[in-house]
Amino acid sequence: MKTTSKAFLLIFFSGGLTYGFFLLLTDLVFGYEPKLKKFIFSSIFFGALLSTVFLSSFITRLRKNGIKDVLWEHLKVGQKRILKTRLNIDELMALLKRDPIYGKMNILEIEKGIMFKTGISLESWGEVIKIIQLTENDHEFEYEVSSRPRLKTTIFDFGKNLEHMIRIEKLFLSIL
């Protein structure tokens, strides 16, 4: 089964069934007689609508970032990469502060690395991006770069964390 089909079914069932159960619960709370046809129709309709809108916008965003073949890794909300560069942590922080997007964020120095948080936007509740130094060999540094949602219950981020990974990867490659 294709990745997009799996994602469609995941969103369809999780969103549709949740919506259907919510309607069923409200019927019970307000004293209406629960109807199976209403539950099934609402679940199917809302699940199809939700998964179509979410997945099409997400795939459009991936295509905009140059990703043609969608993999399950691209759909995950938490993204992690190991990147190598010749910049030490101080030079890397200076590079990030000069960046037009990351330079506006509050960049914090943490033990063996850098952490910054994005703000809340219409697209997400914000992300936490960490760059942790793993090794140093002959003027080459290896970093673990991770981007995850601030809100741990996020199941769908429209590719925002993947965008951060791609942007940081391009920053790393621009100085090689």
N, C-alpha and C positions, 0 to 999 in steps of 0.2 A: 504494500500500500504506500502511495506517495506521502511525503511529509505534509503537504498541504491538505491532503484528505484526512490524515490523522488529526491535524490541528483543527480542521473544520468540525470533525466529529467530537473532539474534546470540548470545543467551545459550544457546539450545538447541544450536547447532553448536559454539560455543567450549567450553562446559562439557561437553556430551555426548561430543564427540570427544576432548577431553583425558582425560576419565575412561576412555573406551574404550581409548585408546592406553596409558594407565597400566596398565590390566588386562592388555593384550596384552604390555606390557613385563615385568610381573611374571611372567606365564606363561613368557616366554622365559628370564628370569633364573633361575627356580626349576626349569627343565627340563620344564615341562608343554608339551604340544602345543597351540599356539595354535589356537583355533576361531573361524571367521568368524562363526558364528551367535551365539556368546557376545559377541563384540565388537559386532556390530550391535545385539543386544538390549540390552546394557548401555548402549551409547551413546544409543540412543533413549529408554530408560526414564529414565536419569539426566538426560539433557538436558531431557526433558519435565518431570520433577519439579523440577529446578533452576530452569528458566525460569518455571514456573508459580508456585513459591513466591517467588522473587525479584521477579518483575514484579508479582504481586498485592500483596505488602507495599509495594513502591515506589509503586504507584498509590494504595494506601490512604493512604500518607503524603502524597502530592501532594494528594489530595482533602481531607485534614485541613488542609492549608495553603491551601485555597481555589482550587486549580487544577483546573478542570473538563476543559479540552481539553489533553491531553498533547501537547507538542511535543518535537521532537528536542533542542532547547536545554535542556529541563527534565531530560533524561536524562544530560546530560554531567556528568562529575565536577568539572570546573573551571568555575566560574561567574564572570562578570565583568559589571559594570554601570558606567555613568557617572551619577553623582548630583550634584545641585546643592543647596547649602544656604547659609545666611548665617553659619554658624559657621566660625570659623577652626580651625586644627589643634589648638590648646590647648583651646578650648571643646569641640571634638569629643571629645578625649581625656577631658575631665571628664565629658561625657555618657555615654561608654562605661564609665567607671569607676563611675558611678551605676547602670548597668544591672544587674539581678539576675543575669544569665547572664554577660555579658562582663566585669563588674566583678570576678569571681572569677579571671579569667585574667590571665596575666602580659602586660601591655600594654607594648610597647616603642616608643619614638619612633625612627623611622628617617629618613633623608634625605627631606624633603618628605612625610612621612607617618607612619602608624602601622602596626605589625604585631603581631599576637598569634596564639598557637597554642593550639589546644584540646588537651585530653589524650586519652589512649586510653580508649575506652569499648567497650561491647558492640556498638555500632553502627558504629564506625569506628576507624581507627588514629590519628585526630586530623586536624585541618585547620589550614592556615595562612591567615590572613585578613589582607589588606593593604588599607589605605586610603591612596592616594597623591594628593596635591594636584596637579591639572593646571593650573588657571588661577585668577586672582582678578580679578573685575571688579565695581567699585562695590559693595563689601560682599557680593558673592555669590561663593562658592567652588565650583569644580567638582572633584570627586574621582572617581578610578577605584577602585572597590571590587572586590576579587577574593577568591575563596575557593576553595582547592584542597586536595586530600588531602595530608597529610604524606608518605605513602608514594606515590611516583610511579608505582608499578605498579598502583595501584588502578583497576579497570575499572568497578566498581559501588559507589556510595556510599549507596544507599537514599535519595537526595535530601537528604543532610545539608548539603552545600554550598549547595544551593538554599534550604534553610531559613535558613542564615546570611544569604544575600542578601536574603531576604524580611524577616527580622528587622531587618537594618541599614537596609533601605529604609524600614521603618515608623518606625525611630528618626529617620531624616532627615526624613520627612514630618511627624512629630509636632512638630517645632520650626518648621515653615514658617508 
